[in-house]
Amino acid sequence: MTIEEIRLLIASGTIEKFYNNRKWRNLSKRIKKRDHNECQVCKRRGRYSKAQNVHHIKELKDYPERAYDEDNLESLCISCHNEEHPEKLEKFKKKEPNFFNEERW
């Protein structure tokens, strides 16, 4: 997948296609292996967690040219990845209903 194709996916809101392509999946496996399947943020904090995600340090949407740059990738656990991208959790939060207080006796 080329940089221009990645830019088009970002613009159209279908970036999932990037993460499903073979080149990314293979690179992701290689990065996890490089990082010994350890979360690099936890490791910096003196803890250990198994890495389950590969994270773009400089965000893909802002730097599509660094999409496959190994120096811009690190392995993270789900918890640390969620800390890096709290905006992605918004769609999973339960919306509180609007309070409506019409008394009915």
N, C-alpha and C positions, 0 to 999 in steps of 0.2 A: 504494500500500500504506500503510495507516494505522499509527500507532504501536502500537495494540493488536494488529494483525495481526503486526507485527514481534515484539512481546513473546511472542505465541503461538508463533511460529516458533522463537524462542530457547528457550522452555520445552520445546518438543517436539524440539529438536535438529535442526531442518530449516532452518537459517538460509540454506542455499544457495539456497533459493527467493527470498529477498530479493535476493541478488546476481544472480539471473537475471531479475529483473523489469525491464521496459522503463524505468521511471522511474530506477532505479539505474544502468542501463547508459548512459542519456543523460547523467545527472549525472556519471558517471565520465569520460566523454569530455570533458565541459565542464571538469572539474577538470584533466585532463591538458593540455588546450589552455591553460587559465589558467596552468599551471606550465611551459609551453613544452616539454612532454614530457621534462622533466628531473627526476631524482630529487632531492627537496628535501634529504634527509639528506646525500647525496654533495655537493650544492651547498654546504651549510653547512660541509662538511669540505674545501672547495676542490677538489673533483673533479667530473667529469661522468660520469653514467650515464643511459641512457635509462630513463624511467619506464615500468613495465609494470603497476603496481598502483596503486589509489587506497586509501589507508589512513585509517581512522578514528583520529584522534589520541586521543580519548577513546573507549574501546572500545564497540562497538555493543552487546555483551551487558550492559554496565554503564549505558550512556546511550542507550537506543533512541530517546529523544526528539530526539537530535542526529543521527539517521541521515542526514538530508538537509541538514544544516547545513554550508554550504560552508566556514565558518571552522573546522570540525572535520575537514576532509579535506585530505590532501596526497598528491602523487604520489610513489611510491617505486619503486626498482628491486627486482627479486626478492630480491637479496642483503640489502638494507636491510630489506625487509619481513620476511624470515626472521629477522633480528636482533630485530625488534620482536615477533615471535610465535614464539619458539623452541619453545613447547609444541605448535605445529601440526606440527612436524617429527618429533615422537616417533613418529607412526604410520608413518613411512617408514624409521626406523632398523631395521637388522637386529638381531634378537634373538639374543644369544649363547646357544648351547645350554648347558644345565646340564651341568657336568662330572660325568661318571660314570666312575669308575675301577674297574671290576670286571675284574680280570685274567683273561684266558682263555688258558690254555696248551694 
